[in-house]
Amino acid sequence: MSDVSAGQRIYDLCGRIFPICRSITGDGVRETLKLLDEYIADTDYRLNIMEIPTGTQVYDWTIPKEWVIRDAYIEDESGHHIIDFRDNNLHVLGYSAPMDQWMDLSEMGGFIYTQPDQPVLIPYVTSYYEERSGFCMSENQKQSLKPGRYHLYVDSELKEGSLTCADLVIKGELDKEVLITTYICHPSMANDICSGMALLAELIRYVASLPTRRYTYRFVFEPETIGSIAYISGHYDVLRKNVTAAFNLSCVGDDRAYSIIESPYADTCSDRILKNVLSGRENTRIYPFLNRGSDERQYASAGVDLPMVCFCRSKFGMFPEYHTSADNMSLVNPAGFQGSFDVMTAVIQVLEHNGKYRSRVLCEPQLGKRGLYSTISRKGIYDGVLVYRDFMAYADGENDLIAISEHLNKSAYELLVPMEKLMDCGLIEMVE
């Protein structure tokens, strides 16, 4: 596995979990988590699987019945399947109740969902909290249906069961935590669902491989909205006490853009670090908290107040394939995943080394005798080493790594090597 790029590994994992039919509950989620757990099997860590029973009250919400889907199709009078859940799991309305009815074409309108402005695509539609039955197809296919009778069949079950989520905690020197989450509840959509899970699994492997860790890392896989609310409900005290930075991953597999959805006041450590890492990258977009839409809504909500931002490539809801059958494996690619992996590993490295730095000498130090400065003086020779002198100029015990990087007009990640060399030479120290 080490001979393959991280981007390719993440892409391959995304392809493995793409076909699985998932919802906010059910065996599709469990099958996905089992596969993700197998992916990290060469580390010393395993996912902690949690089952939250139907009927459990989680703040203002109640865990719903578990959805079991076995089959769904519409067939005409000759027995031909017009659409079939087995061909594309988007064809069935998410959480569709059982159905077995023959009806005329004129009666079918309330049971069929399309996306008229994208007439060749199948939309992703759900009804989690209101019981109904239904199917999804392209608008063109709907318009092509001939008058006659059709058999609408959904072999499903809504039963007392549970909602499944998982976490994994990798301890560091400090109890202070970095929280990284993603959602696991959608069916076959590559960018909107599978990409976040695949990237988060690779980040677990990355953090597990670090020789030392200052922070403790908490990774969470959960059904969107109801799952994050349930997880916060069960872990509120430890999250409030320990989380110092938090990131939600969503739509991280394409290569069109880099995006951040800010925290409510855009003033957290998470905002500063992710924006700093993204600075200088082409096609970077910053969205305010009012444009939120994923689980950052819950973790950063009033009263929870965790310092969470959301990281995307193309932001959810902003790319044309979103929540349609066009969000398939052709939309994501290894290069897109590699870019997301590079961003998040840079975030982790900056977090690990962020702190206030202070010079241990007065005036400029003699860098030449420490091998950081040329002992020959001539025009142009200092251009590549001025970063050491400039870093120390702002290492006053008040500026952290991010602030210093902003003064130097560089990303904090670019300063990690110079900072470490100055530390190794005993010229600076971290004071906070």
N, C-alpha and C positions, 0 to 999 in steps of 0.2 A: 504493500500500500504506500510506502514511503517514496517509491519511485514515480508516483503519479502526483500531479499538482493538486493542491487543496481544492482549486476550482473544479477540476475534473472529478475528484472524489465526491464533492458535494453534489455535482450534477448527476453522477451515477446513483447516489443515494436518493436524490429527488425522483429519479426515474423509477426506482424500486417502490417508493411509497405512493407514486402518482395513481396507479390503478385502483387503490383501495377506496371503497365507499365508506366515508366517515360522516358523522353528524355530531351533535353535541353530546350524545350518549351512544353506547352500543359497542359491538364487537369490532367494528372498523377502527375505532380509536384504540382498542386494546391490541389489535393486530399491528397497528402502526407503532405503538409504544414498544411492543416486543421486538419489532425490527430495529427500531432506534437503539434499544438496549443491546441488541446483538452487535450493532455498529461500534459501540464503545467498549466491547468485550475485552479488548486488549489493554484497557486501562485498569486501574485498581478500583473502579467505581461502577455502580449499578444504579439504574433508575429506581426511585422509591415510588411505587404505584399506589395511588389512593383511590378508594371507591367511596363515593358519598351517596348514601341511599336516597331513593325517591322520597319526596315529602320533607326532606331536611330543609329547615328554614335558614337561609343565608342572607342576613340583613333583610331587604325588602323583597327578596326573591325566594322561590321555592324550587328545589330540584325537581324537574319534571319526570314523568314516566320514561323508561328506557324504550328507545325505538329499535325494533327489529325489522329489517327489510330483507325479504327472500326473493321476490320477483315482482315485476310490474311490466305491463305492456298494454297497448291498444291494438286490437286486431279487427279486420273487416269481416264481412260475412263469409268470405272464402277461407278464412283462417290465416290470412297473411298478416304478420305483425307490422303495423304501420310504424310504431316505435317500440323499442324494447330496452328495458333497464339494463339488460346484460350487454347491450351494444355500447351504451353510454349511461353511466349512473346519474348524469344530470337530467335524464328523461323523466325521473320521478320527482314530484314535489317533495322537498325535504320534510321528513316527519309525517308523510302522508299516512292517513288512517286506512285500514283495509277497505277494499272496494271490489265489487264483482257485479257489474251492471251492463246490460245492453241498452243502448239508447240511439235515437236518431241523431244525425249530424247537427241538426238545429238545437239539440238539447245539450251539446257538449261544451258550449262556450265557457261556462263557469268552471270547468274542470281543466282547461288547457291554458297554459301561460306561454307567451312568446315575448320577443323583444322587437317590436315593429320597426324601430329605427336601425336595427341590425338584422335584416330579414333572413340571413343565411345562417345565423348562429342560434344555438340552444342556450337559453338563459339559465342561471342558477337561481332558484326560487325556493324559499322555505316557509314553513308555518309551524314554528316550534311551540308556540304557546296558545294557539287556537286550533282545535282539531278540525281538519278538513282533508279531503283527498284531491289529488290532482297530478297533472303531467306537464312536462315542458317539451317544446319542440320549436323548430324554426318557424318564423312567420310564413316563409315561402311554403313550407310543408303543410302548415295549417290551411293556407289558401288553396292548396292542391287537392285537399280532401274532397271526394265526390259524395254527393247525397247518398244516404243509405244508413244502415244500422251498424254500430260499432260496439265492440266488447271492451269495456274499461276494467282492467283487472290489476289490483294491487294486493299482493300477498305480504302483509306486514302485521305488526303487532305492537301495541303500546302497553307495556307491562310494568309492574313494580320491579325496579332494578336499581341502577345507580349511574352516577356520572363519574367518569374516570379522568384523572389527571395524574401528573407525575412531577417530581422534583428530584434534584441531585445537588448536594452541597459538598464543595471541595474546600476544606479548611485551609486557612492561611495563618500567618503570624498574629493577625488581628481578628477580633470578633466582628469588626466592621465589614459589611458585605457589599459586593457588587451583584445586583440582581439583573439577570437577563432572561426574558420570557419570549414565548411565541405561542400561537394558537394552533389547535390540532383538530378543528371540528368540521372543516369543509370537505366535500368529496373531491373528485379529480380536477383540481386546478393547480397548475404547476407553480405559478408565481405567487398567487394569493395565499396559498396554504403550504404546499410542499416545500417551497424554498426556505421558509423560516425554520421549519423543523430540521431540514437537512443542514442548514448553516449552524443552528444551535448545537446539533450533535457533533459537528466538526469542532466547534469552539470548546465543547467539553473535552475533547481529545487534546486540543491545544493547551488549555489551562492545566489539565492533568499532567502534561509533559513538562511544564515549567519547573526548573530545579528549585526555585524558591517562589513563594507568594506572600506578599504583604497582606493582601486582602483575602477574605473568605468569599467564595463565589457560589451563588445560588442560581441554579438553572431551573426554569419552570416551563412545562408543557401543559397547556390547559385549553379546554373549549372556550372560545371567545365569549366575552361578556359574563355569562352565567358561571363559567369555569374560573375566571379571574376573581369574580365576586366571592365564590366559594372558597378559593384559595386564600384570599385576604381574610375572610371570616375566620378561617382556621389558623392563620399565622399572623394575625394583626400585631400582636405585642412584639414578636421577634422582628418583624419587618420594620415597625416604627422605631424600634430601639437600635437596629443595626444597619439598615440599608443607607449607604452613603452615596451611591450612584446606581441608576437603573435604566435599562434599555429594553424596549420592545422591538422585536424583529418582525417585519411584514414586507412581503413583496420584494425580496432581496436577490432575485435570480436573473433579472433582465440587465441589459447594458446601456440603457438609454439615459439614465440620470442618477444622481445621488440626492436623497431627500432626508430632511429632519423635520419632525413635528415637535415643536418646542413644548416645554412644560408650561403651566399656566402663566407664569411671570417671566419665563425665559431667563431665569437667573440662577439655575442650579449648576452644580459641578458637572452634571451630565450634559447640560446645554453647552457649557464652555468647552468641554473636552471634545464632544462630537463635532461641533462647529469648527474647532481648531484643527482637528484631523481632516475635515473635509475642505478646509481652506486651500485654495489653489487648484482643486480638482475641477475639471470642466463640467458644466451643466449641473451645478449643485443648486438645489432649491431649498429654501427655508419656509416652512409653513407655521403659522401661529397655532396655539392650542385650540383655538376656535375651529380649526380644520381637522381636529382629532377624529378618529373613527374606529380605532382598534382598542386594545386593552390598556393603552395609556389613559383612556377615559376613567378607568377604575382606579388604577394605582396612583394617579395624580389627582383624584377627586378630593373635594373639600372634606377634611377630617381624616383622610388617609394620608394625603400630602407627601407621597414618596417622590423623590427627585427623578422622575421617569420622563424620558423622551422616546420617541419612536424613530427608528431608522429604517428607511426603505431605499430601494433603487427608484423606480417609478412609483409614486405614491398611490396607495389604494384609491380606487375611484377615479383616477386621473389618466388611466391608459385604456384604450378602446376595448381591449380583450377582457377587462375586469368583469368578473362574475358571468362569464360566458364560456362556451365550449372552445373558444379561441385561446383561452388561457391554458395552453397545452405545452408539451415539452419543447415545441419549436419556439416558444416565446422566451424560454430561459436558455442559458448557455454557460459553459465553463468560465468564459472570460467575465461574464457578469457576476458569477459566484466568486471568482477570484478577487474581483474588486471589493465585494462585500466582506469577504474574509480579511482582506488586507486592511480595510477600514476598522473592523471590529478588533483585530489583533493589535492594531496601532492604538486604538482606544484603551485596550487592556494594558499595553506597555506604558502609555502615558499615565494612566491611573496608578500603576504600580510605582512610578517614579515621581509623581506629582507631589510637591511639597514646597515649602519656602526654603530657599537656599541663601547661604550667607558666606561671604568671602572670609577666609581665615588669615588673610594678610592685609596690611594697610598699603595703600597705593598699588600701582601695578606690580604684579609679581614678575620675577625673571623667568619668562616662559622658555627661553632658549635652553637653559641648563636642565630643563625637564623634558626636552625633546618636543615641545609644543610650538616652537617658533624657530625660524631659521637663524643661524648665527652669522649668515652672510646677508648684508643689507644691499638690496638693489631694487629698482623700480619693478613693481608688480609682484614681488615675491611674497608679500604678506596677505594677498587677497584671500587665500584659502585658510588662513589661520586666525584672521581677525575675530572669528566667532568666539574663540576662547577669551580674548580680551573683552569683547562686547558682553559675553555672558557674565563675566565677573563684574562688569560695570553696573549690572542690575542685580547682582546677588547681594542684596542689602539686608536680608533677613525678613523683608516685607513682601517681596515678590515671589510667587510660586512659579513653577515651570511654565505654566500657561501664560502668566503675565510677562515673564521674561521673553517668551517666544513672540508675544505680540509686540513688545518693544523692538525686537530684532527683525520683525516682519518675516518670521519663519514659522513653520509648524512646530509644535512641541516635539513631535516625533523626530523631526530632523535634528533636534538638539540633544537627543538621548546619548549619542556617542560622544560629542564634546563634553556633555555634563559628566558622563562616567569617567572620561579621561581626567577631567579636573578633580573629580572625587578621588580617583586613584592616586593622583599626585598630592593629595592633601591640601589642595588650594581652596576648596569649598566644602561646606557641610550642609546637610539637610537639618533644619531646626524645627520643622513642623510637618 
